[in-house]
Amino acid sequence: MRWSLAAVLLLAACGPAATGTPVDGAAGDAAVDSALPQPDGAVACDVPPTPAGADVELAPAFASAYAVYDLGPPPGVPSPLGGAVVKRGAPDTLLIAGASENANGAIYEIGVTRGACGHIIGWNGIATAVANTPYVDANLVYAPGGLLLYTEWPQFLIDQLPAGATAPTRTIDFTSIGMDATGDSGPGGLGLVPPGLAAAGELRTVTWPLGRWHHVTTAPDGGLLAMTAVTNTVTLPNNPGGFAYVPAGSPGFATQSIIVAEWVAADPAMDRVAVYDADAQGDPVLGTRREFLAKFPRPWGAYFEPETGDYLFLSWGNGAADRVYVVQGFVPPPIVN
């Protein structure tokens, strides 16, 4: 699904209100943010019916430009939750990892409901398992050509899932190509460097809990990827997990940035979602760390959905049923086929 210029302009006009507070709506229905300026003849944008609770708080520097909503647990997906991604070619379908970091981990497919401006505002139906993916973790990432990548934790493995496959076609042991497992537990976060940087298209991963950030050397190999080396370039603090590259041009981000979930095993009160400036290699610049979410217990995955730029993240191990949250206010990310 690709949007016309008129639709893109409508999306830009349909961001969250400055306060991030929706106008009250009927229970179970999406609220309508009528405080926003609307182009002539346009409808008001929908937002999810449930604002995030008091345990989720935007940092002051971002509170005026963004709003956080609680989509709740995805029906039919077992906790703990892992990475999520909109299914390639199916904008109303989300793929999401269930039973993350467990032997019975799987990728599930579930419909999403979109509002008048394209934002995801709720679930549609009950999820079904579409791929057997033991130990699937914090990010599901599409490589060019529709190949889905994900890491296994605590296995130090990365898997490749071609379109339509119900189990990984290729699994690579990161320790066999140079990853140091000493004192660590495995890779969690995974991402591709976005267009606009010198290293665009290259693969990056980070371990939990030690935060070793790696370059992964890859090459096309018959519809899959050969992976021949990993190189540790920096080390991130605070037990980093899922990460994603912030869409360039989003409010409050003067330079290309990276958003990172911080899941601190010792104390959920220390958990944060942080942002870093990125250098030309797509690596986080350590001295630029600042908080995006000043409060959020047990944050994990990180994903900017392609239709609106809304940021999806989720909890991992936070009670009986983990939940998915959405942040409105970002611009759409660049299209990568």
N, C-alpha and C positions, 0 to 999 in steps of 0.2 A: 504494500500500500504506500503510495507517494502522494503528497499533498500539493495542490495548486498554490500559486503565489497568494491568491486571495485567502485560501485556508490558512496559510502560514501567518498572514497578517492578522487573521481572526484569532489564532492561537496567541499571538503576541498581546492582543488586547484582552485576552481572557486569563491572565495570570491571577494569583491570589491577591486579595485585598491587602492593604498595607499592614493591617493588624493580624492577618491570618485567621480571622474569626468569621465563620460562615453565618449567613442569615438563617434563622431557625426554619426548619422544614418539617414535613410530616415524618413521623417515626418510620424508619425503614426506607425512606426515599432520600435521594441525594438533595442536599441543600443547594440553594442558588445564591451565588455571590453577586447580588445586585448593586453592591457598592462600587463595582468596577466600571470604568468607562466602556461603553459598548459602541461599536460602529453602527452607522445608520442601518436599520433593518436587521441587525444581528440579535440573536438570543443571548440571554445571560448564561454564563458558564456554570456548569454543575461542579460541585465538590462532593467528596464522600460525606456521608451523613454524620460521621463520628470524628470530631477533632481528637488529636492525641491527648492522652491524660497528663496529669501533673508530673508523672515520672519521665516524660519526654519533653525536653526544653531546648529550643533554639538558642544558640549563643547570641548575646546582644547585638553583635556586629551584623548578624544575618536576620534578626527577628522581623525587621520591617519589610524585607523583600520576599520572604518565604513563609509557607504555612505547612504544618504537618498534620496528617490525618491517619486514623487507624482503620485499616481494612479488615482487621480481625484475622482469625485463623483461616487458612484456605480449606474449605470443606473437603474432606477425604484425604488430606495429606498428613501423614503421621509426623509428629514432632520427634526430635528437633529439626528445624528447617535449615536448608542450605541455600545455595545460590538460586537465582531466578533469571529468566530471560524471556522476552516475547518471542514466540515461535516464528522462525523465518518464514515469511510469506503468509502468516496468519495473525494479523495485528490484534485480533480479539481473543487470542489464546496465549496463556502464560505457561512456560515450563518452569517447574520449581522442584528442588531436591527435598525429599522427605526421608526421615530416619537418617539424617546426615551424620556422617562419621561412624556409622554402624554397619555391620555385615549385611543387614537387610536393606541398606540404602537403595533408593530408586529415584528416578526422575518421573514426575507426575505432570499431567497435562490438565489444565482447567481453564474454562472460559472466563473472560473478564467483561464487565459492562463499562462502556465509555459514555461520557456525558456529551453535551452539545458541542464542546470545544475539543473533544477527543481525549480528555483526561480519564484515566481509570478511576472509577468511583465505586466499584464493588465486584463481587464474584458472580459468575453465571454457571450454575450447575455444580456437580460433584466431580472432583478430580479422579482420574484414572491413571494407573501406572503405565508408562510407555517404554521404559528401559530399565533393566536391572543394572544398577551402578553402585556396588558396595563401596562404602566409605566416602561417597561423594561429599564434597565440602562447599566452600564459601562462595565460589563464583562459577557460573556457567557462561562460557565465552564462545561466540561464533568466530571462527577463523574464516578467511575468504573461501568462497565455494560452499558455505553452509556446514562445514565440519565443526561439530560441537566439542569443546575442550573442557575438562574439569580435572581437579586434583583429588587425590584420595588422602585422607588424614586419618590415622597417623602412619600411613604406609609409605610416604616419600615417592608416590607414584603420580603420573599424569596419564590420563586416558583420552582417547580420540573416538568420537561417536559420529559416524557419518549419518546423513539424513536417512530416516527410516530404520536405522539399526536399533535393535532392542538390547544390545550389550556392546561394550567397547570393542572396536576392531583392532586397536593397537594400544598397548600399555607400555610405558617407558619408566624405568626406575631411575629417578633423578640421582641417586647415589652412584649409579654406574657411569654417569657422565660428569661427575665432579662435585655434586652437592655434599657439603659437610653435614653429617647427621649428629655430630658430637653435641650432647647436651640439649638437642632440639627434639621436636616431635613430628615435624613434617610441614609440607607446604599447604597453605590454605588459600590465600588470595591469589588471583590469576587475572591478567589483563593484557590487552594489546595497546601499544603506544598509538595515539590518535594521529590523524593527518595534521600537518602544520608543524610537526617537530622533525628534527633531523632523523630520528630513529623510528619514524612512523611505520607501523605494521609489525614491529618487533614484539616478542613475547616477554612479559615480566611476571615474576612470581615472588611471594614473600612467605616466610615460614612463621609458624606459631609454636612456641611463644617468643622465641628469641628475636624475631623480626629481621631475619637476614633477607635482604632484597636482592634478587638475582636477575640477570639477563639470561635468557634461554636462546641458544643458537639453533635455528630451524632452517629447513629447506623443503620445498615441495617434493612429494614422493608418491606419485601415482594416486592422487586424491587424498592422501594423508600427509602427515608432516614427519620428516626425519628430524630428530633432536640429537645434537652431537656434543653439546657442552653447556654448562651453566657457569656463570661468573657472579660472585657476590660483590656488589659495589658499595652499598651502604647498609646500615643496620638501624631499624626503626625501634623506638621505645614503645612501651605500654601494650605489649602483646597484640600486634596488629593482625587482623583477619581479612575479611573481604575488602577489596578496594576497587575503585573505578576512576576513570579520568573525567573530570568535570567538563561538561560541554563549554567550549570557548565562547566568551561573550556573555556568560550568565552573570546576573547582578552580583556585585561584590567580589568578582574575580577578575582582576586586571591582567592576569597572566594565566597561562595554562596551569591547571592545578589537579591534584589528586585527592580524592576523598577516601578515608580509611576508617574502618570500624576497629575500635580498640576494646577487646574483651579481656578484662583483667581477672584472672582466675581467683586471686586471693580476696577480692572485694568488689562486688557489683557496683558499689557507690563510686568507684573510680572509673567505671566504663564511660567512654566518650566516643563520639564520631569526630575525627579531626580532618583538617585539610592542610596540604602542603603545596607550595609552588613546585612545578616540575621543571627540570632542566631540559636541554635539547635532546638528551637521551631518554627522556621520559622517566627519569629517576626523581624521587622526592628530595628536595633541598631541606636538610634537617633543621636548619635555623629558622625556617619559615612556618613551622607548625603552629596552628591555631585551632581553636575549637569551632566546629560547626554545630554540633549538638552538645550542649553543656551538660545535659542529663539524658541518659538512655540506658536502662539496664540490659546487658547482654546483647549488644548489637553484633550483627554478623555480616550477611551478604551485602553487596553494593552493586547497583545497576541503574543506569539512566535509560529509560525506555525510549524508543526511537521516534514515536509519533509526536510527543509533546515535550520530551526532556524530563518528565517527572522522575524523581529519584525514588527507587524502591529499595528498602532495606528491611531487615527482619530481626526478630530476636532468636537466640539460640539457647535453649535450656533455661528459659525464664518462666517456670511454672508448668502446669499440666499441658498447656497448648500454646505453642509459639505463635506470634502474630506478625502480619506483614503491615508495614507502614509506608506511606507515600508522602513525598515532599513536593509541593507545587512551587513554581517560580523560576526553575531553570529553563534555558532555551533548549531546543532539540539538538542532539549530538549530530556530528557529521555522518553522512551515509557511507557505510563501508560494505561493499558487496562480497 
